[in-house]
Amino acid sequence: MAPYKVTIAYDGTEFKGFQRQRSARTVQCELENALKKLGWTERTITSAGRTDTGVHAEGQVIGFQLEWRHSTDDLMNALNKQLPVDIRVLQVRYAETDFHPRYSACMRRYRYQVYFAGVENPLLERFYWRVWPKPNLEIMNECSRLFVGRHDFRAYGKPPNSRSSSFRTVQVANWDLAEDGSKAMLRISADAFLYHMVRRIVNVLVRAGQGRISQTEVYESLERQLELPAGIAPAKGLILEEIIYK
């Protein structure tokens, strides 16, 4: 029996999130069903995080133990043969005995994708949030810089439980604009994120870029936990990009 660290990607559109649920299609259920066909006997896999319904990933990390007599590449190929087309194993590595995908991580990186158009583009709708009118990207980046550092993010999400802190440390928060100006992408990295934190931040930044929320209000939401107008960006634009370990 050996411990494994496995990186996976998935299109979250048809899943009710990552975490196992009764009577619902989830990423965890599909992975565990595939592993059982290879002789896996544990009760549950571990993961770096639980993405919501409709959220995608290209760098999710899971952990499990398995009696496997072949190479890690053979294990990757065997799992991919058992998995549906909207999940793929990208990498399989042996792990340290004390490795845990969530607790061993030191940073998480997400990206959020938006496109600017007055009508839907069916080739983008699956992985982008359509935003109109087009916001001012310079204002969005000015506000994004306010999030960098350690702050109380209670106005932007909920901690895992009532005993957990709502303080998080953001290392990077920056918007990149496509050359033709039709799309933009927020890249944000932190030690950890609150529930719905990234999607709430994106919604606030877009509204600030449209002039519907002031930069002062964004600042006060972090310094004094001022409540901002309700709203959250759609799940479909969010991608778990990478889990970083020491």
C-alpha positions as CSV (number, residue, x, y, z in Angstrom):
1,M,0.0,0.0,0.0
2,A,1.5,3.3,-1.1
3,P,0.4,7.0,-0.7
4,Y,-0.2,8.9,-3.9
5,K,-0.5,12.6,-4.8
6,V,-2.6,13.0,-7.9
7,T,-3.3,16.2,-9.9
8,I,-6.6,16.3,-11.8
9,A,-8.6,18.6,-14.1
10,Y,-12.3,18.7,-14.6
11,D,-15.1,20.6,-16.4
12,G,-17.4,21.4,-13.5
13,T,-20.5,22.2,-15.6
14,E,-22.3,18.9,-15.1
15,F,-21.1,18.3,-11.5
16,K,-22.8,19.3,-8.3
17,G,-19.5,20.3,-6.9
18,F,-16.5,18.2,-5.8
19,Q,-17.7,16.7,-2.5
20,R,-19.5,13.4,-2.5
21,Q,-23.3,13.7,-2.2
22,R,-26.2,11.2,-2.2
23,S,-28.1,11.1,-5.4
24,A,-25.9,13.8,-7.1
25,R,-23.1,13.5,-9.6
26,T,-19.9,14.8,-8.1
27,V,-16.2,14.8,-8.9
28,Q,-15.3,12.8,-5.7
29,C,-17.9,10.1,-6.5
30,E,-16.5,9.6,-10.0
31,L,-13.0,9.4,-8.8
32,E,-13.8,7.0,-6.0
33,N,-15.8,4.8,-8.4
34,A,-12.8,4.7,-10.8
35,L,-10.4,3.8,-8.0
36,K,-12.6,1.0,-6.7
37,K,-12.3,-0.7,-10.1
38,L,-8.5,-0.7,-9.6
39,G,-8.7,-2.3,-6.1
40,W,-8.9,0.8,-3.9
41,T,-10.3,-0.1,-0.5
42,E,-10.2,3.1,1.6
43,R,-13.4,4.9,2.7
44,T,-12.7,8.2,1.1
45,I,-10.1,10.2,-0.9
46,T,-8.7,13.5,0.4
47,S,-8.6,16.7,-1.6
48,A,-7.0,20.1,-1.5
49,G,-10.4,21.8,-1.5
50,R,-14.1,21.4,-2.3
51,T,-15.1,23.3,-5.4
52,D,-18.8,24.4,-5.7
53,T,-21.3,23.3,-8.3
54,G,-20.2,24.5,-11.7
55,V,-16.6,25.5,-10.7
56,H,-13.8,24.0,-12.9
57,A,-10.3,22.9,-12.0
58,E,-7.1,22.2,-13.9
59,G,-4.9,21.8,-10.8
60,Q,-7.0,20.1,-8.1
61,V,-5.0,17.7,-6.0
62,I,-6.3,14.5,-4.3
63,G,-4.6,11.9,-2.1
64,F,-5.2,8.2,-1.5
65,Q,-3.4,5.0,-0.7
66,L,-3.5,2.1,-3.1
67,E,-1.9,-1.3,-3.6
68,W,-0.5,-0.9,-7.2
69,R,2.2,-3.0,-8.7
70,H,2.8,-0.9,-11.8
71,S,4.3,2.5,-12.6
72,T,2.7,5.9,-11.8
73,D,2.2,6.5,-15.5
74,D,0.3,3.2,-15.7
75,L,-1.9,4.3,-12.8
76,M,-2.6,7.6,-14.5
77,N,-3.6,5.8,-17.7
78,A,-5.7,3.2,-15.9
79,L,-7.6,5.8,-14.0
80,N,-8.3,7.9,-17.1
81,K,-9.7,4.8,-18.8
82,Q,-12.2,4.5,-16.0
83,L,-13.1,8.2,-15.7
84,P,-15.8,10.1,-17.7
85,V,-14.6,12.5,-20.3
86,D,-15.1,15.6,-18.1
87,I,-12.4,14.5,-15.6
88,R,-8.8,13.7,-16.3
89,V,-5.8,12.7,-14.2
90,L,-2.9,14.9,-15.3
91,Q,-0.1,13.6,-13.0
92,V,0.5,10.8,-10.5
93,R,3.3,11.0,-7.9
94,Y,4.2,9.0,-4.8
95,A,3.6,11.1,-1.7
96,E,5.2,11.3,1.7
97,T,3.3,9.3,4.4
98,D,2.2,12.4,6.1
99,F,1.0,14.2,3.0
100,H,-2.5,15.7,2.9
101,P,-3.6,17.6,-0.2
102,R,-5.3,20.3,1.9
103,Y,-3.2,20.7,5.1
104,S,0.2,20.3,3.3
105,A,-0.6,23.2,0.9
106,C,0.9,26.6,1.4
107,M,-0.9,28.5,-1.3
108,R,-3.9,28.2,-3.7
109,R,-4.2,29.9,-7.0
110,Y,-7.5,30.6,-8.9
111,R,-8.3,32.4,-12.0
112,Y,-11.7,34.0,-13.0
113,Q,-12.6,34.6,-16.6
114,V,-14.9,37.2,-18.0
115,Y,-15.8,38.4,-21.5
116,F,-17.4,41.6,-22.6
117,A,-20.3,41.5,-25.0
118,G,-23.9,42.7,-25.3
119,V,-25.1,39.2,-26.3
120,E,-24.1,35.7,-25.4
121,N,-21.3,33.9,-27.3
122,P,-22.1,30.2,-27.1
123,L,-18.4,29.3,-27.6
124,L,-17.5,31.2,-24.4
125,E,-20.5,30.7,-22.1
126,R,-19.3,27.5,-20.6
127,F,-16.2,28.9,-19.0
128,Y,-16.7,32.7,-18.9
129,W,-19.0,35.2,-17.2
130,R,-20.4,37.6,-19.8
131,V,-20.2,41.2,-18.4
132,W,-21.9,44.2,-20.0
133,P,-21.4,47.2,-20.0
134,K,-17.6,46.8,-20.3
135,P,-16.0,47.9,-17.0
136,N,-12.9,50.0,-16.6
137,L,-10.0,47.6,-16.2
138,E,-7.7,50.2,-14.6
139,I,-10.2,50.8,-11.8
140,M,-10.6,47.1,-11.4
141,N,-6.9,46.6,-10.9
142,E,-6.6,49.6,-8.6
143,C,-9.3,47.9,-6.4
144,S,-7.6,44.5,-6.8
145,R,-4.5,45.8,-5.1
146,L,-6.5,46.6,-2.0
147,F,-7.0,42.9,-1.4
148,V,-3.3,42.0,-1.3
149,G,-2.0,41.4,2.2
150,R,-3.6,40.0,5.3
151,H,-7.2,41.1,5.8
152,D,-10.4,40.1,7.5
153,F,-12.5,38.9,4.6
154,R,-15.8,38.3,6.5
155,A,-17.6,40.6,4.0
156,Y,-16.5,38.3,1.2
157,G,-17.3,34.8,2.4
158,K,-17.7,32.3,5.3
159,P,-15.0,30.3,7.0
160,P,-15.3,26.5,7.1
161,N,-16.9,26.6,10.6
162,S,-17.9,29.0,13.3
163,R,-14.6,28.5,15.1
164,S,-12.4,29.4,12.1
165,S,-10.9,32.8,11.4
166,S,-12.1,34.9,8.5
167,F,-8.6,36.4,8.1
168,R,-6.7,35.3,4.9
169,T,-3.5,36.4,3.2
170,V,-3.7,37.3,-0.5
171,Q,-0.3,37.3,-2.3
172,V,-1.5,38.2,-5.8
173,A,-4.7,39.8,-7.2
174,N,-4.4,41.1,-10.7
175,W,-6.5,41.5,-13.9
176,D,-5.0,40.8,-17.4
177,L,-6.8,42.1,-20.5
178,A,-6.7,40.1,-23.8
179,E,-5.0,41.9,-26.7
180,D,-8.3,42.5,-28.5
181,G,-9.9,43.8,-25.3
182,S,-12.8,41.3,-25.5
183,K,-11.8,39.2,-22.4
184,A,-10.1,39.6,-19.0
185,M,-8.8,37.3,-16.4
186,L,-8.3,37.7,-12.6
187,R,-5.5,35.7,-11.1
188,I,-5.7,35.5,-7.4
189,S,-3.5,33.6,-4.9
190,A,-3.8,33.2,-1.2
191,D,-2.9,30.9,1.7
192,A,-6.5,29.9,1.8
193,F,-10.0,31.2,0.7
194,L,-13.3,31.5,2.4
195,Y,-16.4,29.9,1.0
196,H,-17.5,32.0,-2.1
197,M,-14.6,34.5,-1.5
198,V,-13.2,34.6,-5.0
199,R,-16.6,34.9,-6.7
200,R,-17.7,37.6,-4.3
201,I,-14.4,39.5,-4.9
202,V,-14.9,39.3,-8.7
203,N,-18.4,40.6,-8.5
204,V,-17.3,43.6,-6.4
205,L,-14.4,44.4,-8.7
206,V,-16.6,44.2,-11.8
207,R,-19.2,46.5,-10.2
208,A,-16.4,48.9,-9.2
209,G,-15.2,48.9,-12.8
210,Q,-18.7,49.7,-13.9
211,G,-18.9,52.6,-11.5
212,R,-21.6,51.0,-9.3
213,I,-19.3,50.6,-6.2
214,S,-16.7,53.2,-5.2
215,Q,-13.1,52.4,-4.5
216,T,-13.6,53.8,-1.0
217,E,-16.4,51.3,-0.4
218,V,-14.1,48.5,-1.4
219,Y,-11.4,49.8,1.0
220,E,-14.0,50.0,3.8
221,S,-15.2,46.5,3.2
222,L,-11.7,45.3,4.1
223,E,-10.8,47.8,6.8
224,R,-14.1,47.9,8.6
225,Q,-15.9,44.9,7.1
226,L,-18.5,47.3,5.5
227,E,-21.2,45.2,3.9
228,L,-21.4,45.7,0.1
229,P,-24.4,45.1,-2.1
230,A,-25.3,41.5,-2.4
231,G,-24.1,39.6,-5.4
232,I,-21.7,36.8,-6.5
233,A,-20.1,36.1,-9.8
234,P,-21.3,32.9,-11.6
235,A,-19.5,29.6,-10.8
236,K,-18.7,28.9,-14.5
237,G,-16.0,31.5,-14.8
238,L,-14.0,30.2,-11.8
239,I,-11.1,27.7,-12.3
240,L,-8.9,26.2,-9.6
241,E,-5.6,26.7,-11.3
242,E,-2.9,25.3,-8.9
243,I,-2.3,24.1,-5.4
244,I,1.2,25.0,-4.2
245,Y,3.2,23.0,-1.7
246,K,6.5,23.7,0.0
